Amino acid sequence: MSAVVGAFVALVSVAVLGYVVGLIGVLRAQDELVLSRMAFFVATPALLFTTVARADLHAIFSVVLLTNVASLFVVQLVFLLVAAVIWRRTRSQVTIGVLASSYVNAGNLGVPVAAYVLGDGALVAPIVLFQLLVMAPVAFAVLDGDRQGSGRRVSLRAVVTRPLRNPLTVASLLGLLVALLGVQLPSLLMRPIDLVAAAAVPVALVAYGLSLSGGTKDSISLRRDVVLAVVLKTVLQPIAAYVFGRWVLDLHGLALLAPTLLAALPTAQNVYVYAVHYRSSRTLARSAVLMSTLLSIPIMTAIAGLLS
């Protein structure tokens, strides 16, 4: 289990660095927005392009993907029904909440967990691709459409074409095109993209840590939206993955451990970057990332111990 703890230590350490540099005044509160925009418009698109362009597309149709898609739909449906129907949250609030309760940290934590705990780093690839090519574009379409609101109708054309102008969606689609064509891009082109892509995770984490140093403004919250998202993410999603894998697909051993463990990954810090960019539910996103990250350590350890 040292690999799981090590991955989380690396994640938390960089976020703590962001908190410290904000606390001692090296970076200012307004720098959080600059770093988040850097991650959203520059570094993360580069990471998405390189990840998808080098992926084995045959892995998209794996059992791991099927099991995790089923589990995330369960938690998304629960959050949607509670937040939209009962609590009457706005479309943007519900969308960020749905992402916070189901969008797993597959890239930063999923890869080392899959490689060192499950013995195969490729197991997380279909989850990464699904989140990048399906979940994120759909969420952007809703968030972009809601930002155009103010009581006026949004045309179907605007809803359909707006995500295509989003840097994350465009980068994912370009990467998918390269993977489908089997093109081997020259290293002279890929090396600078790889350098920029390497900044995506630390920049996002520093921005997240910096946001925590701002005192009471947008502080960590335990309000019901946050509690619901965290419980769904850390408890219900891995349970749903286990139930679907065990009793629907009749999986056993590593085949059952893999989707269950990966479903227990915490909320990705990308959700906070999206919340900052769209100016919606920042406290919810920040709180869900932090709390799910802390809770997922013992939960993932317990899952690995029980199913391995």
C-alpha positions in Angstrom: 0.0 0.0 0.0 3.0 2.3 0.0 2.4 3.2 -3.6 -1.1 4.5 -2.7 0.2 6.5 0.2 3.1 7.8 -1.9 0.9 9.0 -4.6 -1.3 10.9 -2.2 1.7 12.3 -0.3 3.0 13.8 -3.6 -0.4 15.3 -4.4 -0.9 16.8 -0.9 2.7 18.1 -0.8 2.3 20.2 -3.9 -1.0 21.6 -2.7 0.6 22.4 0.7 3.3 24.3 -1.2 0.7 26.4 -2.8 -0.8 27.1 0.6 2.5 28.0 2.1 3.6 30.4 -0.7 0.2 32.1 -0.4 0.4 32.3 3.4 3.9 33.9 3.5 3.0 36.3 0.6 5.2 34.9 -2.2 2.1 34.6 -4.3 -1.0 36.9 -3.9 -4.6 35.9 -3.7 -5.3 37.2 -7.2 -2.5 35.0 -8.5 -4.9 32.0 -8.0 -6.9 33.1 -11.0 -3.8 33.5 -13.1 -2.6 30.0 -12.2 -6.0 28.5 -12.8 -6.3 30.2 -16.2 -2.8 28.9 -17.0 -3.8 25.4 -16.2 -7.2 25.6 -18.0 -6.0 27.3 -21.3 -2.4 26.2 -21.7 -1.0 23.3 -19.5 -4.1 21.0 -19.2 -4.9 21.1 -23.0 -1.3 20.0 -23.6 -1.6 17.2 -21.1 -4.9 16.1 -22.6 -3.4 16.1 -26.2 -0.4 14.0 -25.3 -2.4 11.6 -23.1 -5.0 10.8 -25.7 -2.7 10.9 -28.7 -0.6 8.1 -27.1 -3.5 6.0 -25.8 -4.3 2.5 -26.9 -7.9 3.1 -28.2 -8.7 -0.6 -27.9 -8.8 -0.1 -24.1 -11.8 2.2 -24.4 -14.1 -0.8 -24.5 -12.6 -2.6 -21.5 -14.5 -4.1 -18.5 -12.9 -1.5 -16.3 -14.6 1.3 -18.3 -18.0 -0.4 -18.4 -18.0 -0.9 -14.6 -16.8 2.6 -13.8 -19.3 4.2 -16.3 -22.1 2.3 -14.5 -21.0 3.5 -11.1 -20.5 7.1 -12.1 -24.0 7.2 -13.6 -25.4 6.0 -10.3 -23.8 8.8 -8.3 -24.5 11.4 -10.9 -28.2 10.5 -11.0 -28.4 10.7 -7.2 -26.7 14.1 -7.0 -28.8 15.4 -9.9 -32.1 14.3 -8.3 -31.3 15.7 -4.9 -29.6 18.9 -5.9 -31.8 19.9 -8.9 -35.2 18.5 -7.9 -35.2 18.8 -4.1 -32.7 21.6 -3.4 -33.4 23.6 -6.6 -29.8 24.4 -7.4 -28.9 26.2 -10.7 -27.7 24.3 -13.8 -24.1 25.5 -13.1 -24.2 24.5 -9.5 -25.6 21.1 -10.3 -23.0 20.5 -13.0 -20.1 21.3 -10.8 -21.6 19.1 -8.1 -22.1 16.2 -10.5 -18.4 16.5 -11.5 -17.3 16.7 -7.9 -19.2 13.5 -7.0 -18.0 11.4 -10.0 -15.0 12.9 -11.8 -12.1 10.8 -10.5 -8.4 11.9 -10.3 -7.5 9.3 -12.9 -4.5 11.1 -14.5 -2.5 12.2 -11.4 -3.4 9.5 -8.9 -5.0 6.8 -11.1 -1.9 6.1 -13.2 0.4 5.4 -10.2 -2.3 3.5 -8.4 -3.0 1.4 -11.5 0.7 0.8 -12.2 2.0 0.1 -8.7 -1.0 -1.4 -6.9 -2.8 -3.2 -9.8 0.4 -3.8 -11.8 -0.9 -2.3 -15.1 -0.9 1.4 -15.7 -3.0 1.0 -18.8 -6.1 0.0 -16.7 -6.8 3.7 -16.0 -6.5 4.8 -19.7 -10.2 4.2 -20.6 -11.4 6.2 -17.6 -9.1 9.1 -18.5 -10.4 9.0 -22.1 -14.1 8.8 -21.1 -13.7 11.7 -18.7 -11.9 13.8 -21.3 -13.9 13.0 -24.4 -17.4 12.5 -22.9 -17.9 13.9 -19.4 -15.9 17.1 -19.7 -17.4 18.2 -23.1 -20.9 17.6 -21.9 -20.2 19.5 -18.7 -18.7 22.4 -20.7 -21.7 22.5 -22.9 -24.0 22.9 -19.9 -21.7 25.4 -18.2 -21.1 27.5 -21.3 -24.9 27.5 -22.1 -25.7 28.6 -18.5 -23.2 31.5 -18.7 -25.0 32.8 -21.8 -28.2 33.0 -19.7 -29.6 36.1 -18.2 -33.1 35.1 -19.2 -32.6 34.8 -22.9 -32.8 31.6 -24.9 -29.6 29.9 -26.0 -29.7 28.6 -29.6 -29.0 24.9 -30.3 -26.1 26.0 -32.5 -24.5 27.9 -29.7 -24.8 25.0 -27.3 -23.3 22.5 -29.9 -20.5 24.7 -31.2 -19.3 26.4 -28.0 -17.6 23.2 -26.6 -15.6 23.0 -29.8 -14.0 26.3 -29.0 -13.1 25.1 -25.5 -9.3 24.4 -25.3 -9.7 21.2 -23.3 -12.2 19.7 -25.7 -10.2 20.7 -28.8 -7.0 19.2 -27.4 -8.8 15.9 -26.6 -10.3 15.7 -30.1 -7.0 16.5 -31.7 -5.3 13.8 -29.6 -8.0 11.3 -30.6 -7.5 12.1 -34.2 -3.8 11.5 -34.0 -4.4 8.2 -32.1 -7.0 7.0 -34.7 -4.7 7.8 -37.6 -1.8 6.1 -35.9 0.4 9.1 -36.7 3.8 9.2 -35.0 4.5 12.9 -34.4 8.1 14.0 -34.5 9.9 14.4 -31.2 10.8 18.0 -32.2 7.1 18.8 -32.0 6.2 16.6 -29.0 9.0 17.7 -26.7 7.8 21.2 -26.1 4.2 20.0 -25.7 5.4 17.5 -23.2 7.2 20.2 -21.3 4.1 22.3 -21.1 1.9 19.3 -20.2 4.2 18.5 -17.3 3.1 21.8 -15.7 -0.6 20.9 -15.7 -0.8 18.9 -12.5 1.6 21.1 -10.3 0.1 24.4 -11.5 -3.4 23.2 -10.8 -2.4 21.9 -7.4 -0.5 25.1 -6.5 -3.6 27.1 -7.5 -5.7 24.9 -5.3 -3.3 25.2 -2.3 -3.1 29.0 -2.8 -6.9 29.2 -2.7 -6.8 27.7 0.8 -4.5 30.5 2.1 -7.1 33.2 1.6 -8.6 33.1 5.0 -12.4 32.7 5.4 -13.3 33.7 1.9 -14.4 30.7 -0.1 -13.2 28.5 2.8 -13.7 24.7 3.1 -17.4 24.1 3.8 -19.4 21.2 5.2 -22.7 22.3 3.8 -25.1 19.7 2.5 -24.0 20.0 -1.1 -20.4 19.2 -0.2 -21.3 16.4 2.2 -23.5 14.8 -0.5 -20.8 15.1 -3.2 -18.1 13.6 -0.9 -20.2 10.7 0.3 -21.3 9.8 -3.2 -17.7 10.0 -4.4 -15.9 8.2 -1.7 -18.5 5.7 -0.6 -21.3 5.1 -3.1 -19.2 5.1 -6.3 -16.9 2.3 -5.3 -19.8 0.3 -3.8 -21.7 0.7 -7.1 -18.7 -0.4 -9.1 -18.3 -3.4 -6.9 -21.9 -4.4 -7.1 -22.0 -4.0 -10.9 -18.8 -5.8 -11.4 -19.5 -8.7 -9.0 -23.2 -9.4 -9.7 -23.8 -8.1 -13.2 -20.5 -8.9 -14.9 -19.5 -11.7 -12.6 -15.9 -10.4 -12.1 -13.5 -11.8 -9.5 -10.0 -11.2 -8.3 -8.0 -8.5 -10.0 -10.7 -8.0 -12.5 -13.1 -6.9 -9.7 -10.4 -5.1 -7.6 -9.3 -2.8 -10.5 -12.7 -1.0 -11.2 -13.6 -0.9 -7.5 -10.3 0.6 -6.5 -10.3 3.1 -9.4 -13.8 4.2 -8.6 -12.6 5.1 -5.1 -10.2 7.6 -6.5 -10.9 11.1 -5.1 -12.3 14.1 -7.0 -9.9 15.4 -9.5 -8.4 18.9 -8.9 -9.5 19.7 -12.5 -13.0 20.1 -11.1 -11.8 23.0 -9.1 -10.1 24.6 -12.1 -13.4 24.3 -14.0 -15.3 25.8 -11.1 -12.9 28.8 -11.0 -13.1 29.3 -14.8 -16.9 29.2 -14.9 -17.2 31.2 -11.6 -19.6 28.6 -10.1 -19.5 26.6 -6.9 -15.8 27.1 -6.1 -16.3 26.3 -2.4 -18.1 23.1 -3.3 -15.3 22.0 -5.7 -12.5 23.0 -3.4 -14.1 21.2 -0.4 -14.9 18.1 -2.4 -11.3 17.8 -3.7 -9.8 18.2 -0.3 -12.2 16.0 1.7 -12.4 13.2 -0.8 -8.6 13.2 -1.1 -8.2 12.8 2.7 -11.0 10.1 2.9 -9.9 8.1 -0.1 -6.6 7.1 1.5 -8.1 4.8 4.2 -10.9 3.8 1.9 -8.6 2.7 -1.0 -6.3 0.9 1.5 -9.3 -1.0 2.9 -10.6 -1.9 -0.6 -7.2 -3.2 -1.7 -6.9 -5.3 1.6 -10.4 -6.8 1.3 -10.4 -7.7 -2.4 -6.7 -8.5 -3.1 
